[in-house]
Amino acid sequence: MAPDADADSIRLRYVGASAVAVQNGQLTIRTSLNTVTETKPYCYQTVAGQVREVAARFDLADNQVTFGFPRGYARAHALVIDPVLVFATFSGSVSDNWGHCATYDAEDNLYSGGTAFGAGFPATNGAFQVRYSGVVDVAILKYNPTGNQLLYATYLGGEEGEVPHSLYVNKKGELLVLGTTSSRSFPVTPNGYDRLFNGGTELPKVGNTPSAVISGISYPNGSDLFVVKLVANGSQLAGSTYLGGSGNDGIRLEPTVIRNYGDQFRSELIADANDNVYVASVTASANFPVRNAGQSSYAGNLDAVVLRLNPDLSDLQWSTFFGGRGLDAAYSLRIGGDGSVYAAGVTTSDNLPTQPNAWQSAFAGGEDGFVVRFRNDRLVQATYLGTNAADQAMLLDLDPADNVHVLGLTLGTYPVSAGVYHNPGSRQFIHALDPSLSRTVFSTVIGSGRPTPDLSPTAFLVNECGNIYLSGWGGVINQQAGNPASSTRNLPVTPDAYRGATDGDDFYVMVLEKEARSFLYATFMGDPTPVTNGRGSHVDGGTSRFNKKGVIYHAICACGGSGFPTTPGAWSNLNRSENCNNAAFKFDIESLKADFDLFDSQNAKNVTTGCAPFALRFVNTSVGGITYEWDLGSLAKSGQSDQVSYTFNQPGEYVIVLKAFNRLTCQKEDTATRTIRVLPANFNVIGNQQVCKGASVQLKAEWGNRYVWTPATGLSNANVADPVATPTSTTRYRVTITNESGCTGEKDVLVTVTETRPDDFELLLSSECGKPVAVGFINHVEGADRFVWTMGNGDTLRAATPSTYVYPKSGTYEVAFTVFRGECAQTATKSIEIMNLADPPNVVTPNGDDKNETFLLALRDVTPPVGVDGYKLEIFNRWGKTVYQTDVYRNDWGPGVANGLYYYLLTSPAGIQCKGWVQVLR
């Protein structure tokens, strides 16, 4: 799932199921025919370059299945459910059904070959053989590329036992099957090269005795090889023939030091570009049919055989022995670009026909591997591969330059080249020789470091860029067969492994870089539960294949229940037998496809055109990448694996590139691009402004053809680019601008209204009797830049709070107080009355002579003195008793007053007080 995707959107509904339930973490689907089980989901995320497993479960409601995550997961990162595994399925056979070999075709279908021990194998209608013949039959299944359909399934056999060793699909899509049979009635075609069973000595099925083939399968009539060709739909034979002599053919029973369960069935067939069929195997028949042979006579107790049949299997074109006086068996073969045939296997012969310049011309002792090259039906070169301990060459492949790569097993100290990846002390070796088999390209050892082999090899590939793929299995059943330490424990895996842990009884898939320069990938595959039935996941002999893209197609013998991890929707999620099923899996290691989705700020998907600023989130949906690089040209680069975000502020076209890298692939790099178109939206407004209270200011927006201003209050016109604003208080105006491209943007402008409040001041008057009035100032205005006091008589004061001011003349004055903030000025006025009294008289003589008749109050700065009314006057006698009081004195106290000393208190209309004494004399 892509980052931020909703896991709840994944819902599975099972149509036709009678019951669906979650039991012990597994999903069981019951139908009228059987019960299908899907194992607990496996999920992981890659966060900061580290692979983290995510706890997951099946949730079931209303017959719908969803995935639950009890501890959650990082939603900002991609979530992978069942990664890389394309499919895995059981055959669904009710009868015991073992797994042996597998291959693929050009359409990526998977073919699995096994054996069936009864009539319960799911042969399909119209298949070549829908009925069980008896004892043990070959059982072939063809699955579609996703494993959810069984395209055909057929029995293949006669009245006795037979086992498939190798499968291959030719250019026409026809399936070739190589195996061994003990049936005189094995189906052969009328034009088959050999239509008669050739016989041999009895091979019983009891135990792992030297005369037993494998426990459970008998060859009472001895054994012959068979080669069969099935048409593409599996409905009939396009060819079929026996191959053999009077001894046992195709089965290696003689014991070797290195032994794996099922090695007795190691043989291989392939086809060339003309659909001729090549076989590499073993024979105990001195009269095995040979033609144009490089070695025409049987040389020892077992010889390898290499041969070619024409496309319809009617003619043996070429056949030769290869061997010496010991045991010799060919396990694997390939065809080079020049038509050379290369075969590999095991030998105990010290007299193989090596030629001058062979890489190893002499037998090293015990048992060695070998590689032989034939060209134009003649032996060109042969070489031993071995140490002074036991060695076997198990599988062979060629790189694009026809360098011969061999996967083998050793009990010795196999040589390790300089500069290669290796696991010291391990007993699986990879050895590459040049096409002439005279020079080592490199050699290395891989494995756990145990002193005995870990694995029984099952598939081997060198892909088109030289990377090396291998698979094998280990575990308890291999230990019982003579490899006492066989196990998958302690084998190296990579952090991105499909399954990073093992119980020791699993399959193992590994990838090395070209010439083993580095370790690229490894994973386990198999039943995650510990083995309790003594068998584990294994194969009963035979080999499987990688295609050149690095996809492995594998057959497995899965026994003791349905624990092998199949995929949802697979053909069969259930082992229906009481013992084993042929379980097949397809595992894609090399897929690489770069891709990404993009989301805008509203989470709309894949919007590639927008207006600046255009914010986008790019989400990685690539498949198969290990590392990634985002390239936004000159704007940015990022190695973030899951997603990146970017805001495009400038108009133009931008190419976004995501590169996915995976060294496992020949491609190594894949690229995805998107073109982003950013439309111009470079709107502008004149910046924030300041205005004095009551004044107006003109706003201005640019680069649009439509404008909407809010709030509209106080604007001359809310729908023009340049309205006049007269705000009563500080206001933030927002304008929505639309241009001819349809892009819309919003801009703000703040108009700050400056209000000075100049009325916040006081004037205080004070005086003493007979002295001028002093004006005091109190200023409560804060934060202004400057102040001006205009005193109303032409005088101007410029301090914030002046010292006292004395008017030279009495009168009424308007005091103007002006406050400045920036360029804003506001003025407030207050009126004051100034009365500068002359000194009040100290003597009053009310004797009628019109002089000093009364207590006279007069202004001192007016000549002649003028009486002043309006004062409050209080007169006290010498004992402090009030003898006169008036709030508005009219200059009339004195007449009729007795002589004596008096005291006065004057209060002016402005509240100024003065006091003194006065004597009345008559």
Steps between C-alpha positions, in 0.01 A plus 500: 500500500621850420571741788182644654288237322217353705553134587125469560449537124638145454198274541462137397160342446477125445214416267366145523654425839275332753698640793794734553676516836821616665654223708841517670590798286424315176209560268291192418256496211264204495343394170288205395816327380762582761634751748760750382742654750688826453790547743547805718602802287863610502559875463797736520604861443830656407562799728828692498655222294406229752248223439248478784250218530146624568270291716194412292189287526188406309181681609161358401165680491191427288692237306754763394866459589725798572848539643540622857813648654480465879802721564439730206756591238674810366238636261749740343694201362409231249358178647576168333276198554650165384788659306672360192326163529291489183310196609524179696245222485435141591390258231190431708544128444311271735735214427861518611677728250877566514691788341805448276564759229369819338545730203338793317400612152517824301166615648634456858275204570638258758524123443545273796594135481441249775378153581148392596420193710129469433188607317449826693734714291303791337542400136305742281238413240656463158848434632702224338460253789228564753512161672751356737689204347623344819783488757663842433425728205666818383266793575536819294335835578500820296408825678433842352751781581323606821429148624127553544409266216598143426526494122533125488601205713570152373624164614779345297586137560454129461436206729810546721693789645645799321658829615560828310853640518492811282254723310560738212274697263612531138450786256153373406378503859511120522600348832789255500517253785804287590464224754540135582242223486462134589179465297484285190179688412637850529329709227725544196403637161491284186797685353697504825866412460469202739151362568607201710600490864858374528499372856757476777532361849234542767524806722277464807338779700589378850720739695811684393692184417753496218251311282207735575431792273332714763278398786146458366581461127593165345629403158421125490595471133813711521504844342509671163521867424203654324462825308149636443375804313153633588315747277449846646156431646604163643235311308724256314851377442698664224770237549613239750777245515690267728878529523704222651677170485480175687628649823347770715501840335451851638543407867823532696485264796868433561596685819717811494664681788289811443137395510171686487149369516377452144841522330423168330255692276745767382481531122416787268355570158491821298421596138697704252379777270377235252313310774742207493499338844816445706529267798770455763461200730655175616485136397597156628431352153799397296266491199352842550427630147781718367536676167785710359652451843817659623516205744317207357566242771390470858800562724400423858238402754305819413559735211365840418303527177443812290271485198284689252158408360328665209201727581225235471708246696501256210874492443807476719735737319794477733578303815822433686633349818729708714695341782785290623549197715313643798157650554403781265168686485396812310260725690472818293560633149488818289549596134750775417470772240714301257296182545736347754337273754627527857414243766595474867477234764689271734776244440712255694697413186868586487519456123252748351599602147632846583685682225814715510451838669207379709463712812539192721618201301557261789260334741543654847375196689188346650238657280523812287269714299553521127409722204512370145461687172379348172497681170373363171422179692863453599666535837712815500605528862434363845624614836475383857375738766615393842711507808669211677167439676162418347353744245201497263393733220123519545370768260641691206419820309666729247541877505459710181867437413452121544711494811399180680367552854468197725318474831638212702556349840830422670642351814838657431654844504384626165712781346368855543605770254616842610235770526193275505222472752538185704401339829819346637492129573175443313438191288298633204728619222451703182767459240509684166721379215557650159326327204809289428499363857865591528491813718325603820297820483437487874405259776348548843320324782168599656296371790493485879863413560415148617754235394235307303255616230194694614287457190378266234518729192178528297541787249784707359519799265745749359291780356562727206716739699695226675327504838482158662181347641476178695253311713506191716351343805618352824354337803411189687407276207834574336676418825326162505614432144870528574578873536499517882555877532268616222313808621406851396600641837768772498481556126541872422192701400457865406287756690244504217454122509148375442552286807800569719470217753518123467438194715767313302253316273449745216589595148765764444531741207816706450630756247862605448632777281684412181817301568386474864620852566235562767204352684179649360206313648396191691181374659346191651182343369295231668264405779573744787390253766759262650514154346305242698442236235867421439495622140479877459498674161706311243501350152513131420772534239489701179577865428315828457588808296558874495409688185749753367309781674587351836156354574517158663240233421518233763336174598493392865388195686303654789391246759302481820228763462455832327773701671689583182426873435272525199371828357142635517298391200741221407367188329507312829587630844457155648691174503203267484696178530588321820866524411652727233406734218706627211520868603625736232620855541607777270729761648597816313831638620587719206188705417584868470254768393521862605172683544345764720174680566464864584253680723418871530425688821139381487622139465372479142696234312716551191425869451786620282391859432458764766551860591806631676564439780421139404558257789533133406580178680667224297432147629723211392301203362797324342542124502830326570720798577748486785614863489342802334589848378256784443623762255315831469762645271667810638238527773582205723628144527409241761581141587181462702353160420131557562399855410613859457314831502575822318334836443554653154503876547592601146296433183638265238529132409689266730602140429490278809713187481497200734778249458469155656817297550537128560834331450322165489366583156684513172316822438637633830309829455154604388367851456156657525431861399214748530479850355356764730355822355491794738284794390594858589335643809747771597240725658610805694363766734659816630627422846362584839412867551443747782234768499398768743159465653239648277727504196482281187752283317496336159549123485647336192514139366670386176515226232136396504191567298250452783519619860289454808595690818377418849381654721318736268417744780698820465599430135405717208452187280569140611534367141776712351876464517552833686215593736526794742482384860380718788517271801382611840740262669793282408376253232650204311366500144513179293471500124422192289664542161425297188708521181435405137636147562231441755750499785375649822704632784444689820704788636470700820579861581485646847387865535599626842292796623702730724292657780682746733228592760642850573215585741670289763664794685435734795577869581548588867489860629671609820587833659577688817316819599640788313701286260429399135319172431731209406371248246614137556480220238412126529544290179346150492580431131757222441696383198477821300792634305469869604271750673407871450319720754353819354414725795248726326704817535754430229731297719585139400648230723656179348568274794300189578423645843614863529589662829251753635399791284399849618278719287612863517144628480176386641243374253332196350727286281452195269786255560551269195684168559628330176634143500706357209537129407697478179328730259174485695417799722193557711413800716277551803426829676402610846394851616649652814433830676798677647438758778818649641381674818670804642598474863178511710489811735618463858300801622137592439379848611122511450467870605308630200790676327483258203849375572560145615135476579485120429719192480575545128619216270657626177713367216856605539575521131217743419549872552312655653406199711170346417300313758460134455184314578442131547744410776387313804586688819503398863580748786601381848539703822805474711350204683447309171129548483351552156353845490440518123461251218392520136549283194491798264675798649393838364775718659253625761641389842613771739221753567328435826773273621639566845859604533740221555739246348351242268625206297386404149500197269454559126408230249504590132253353249787271386544381859815695579511604865692762687469632855610799707388761753324833480438771763184708508546856621242772512 
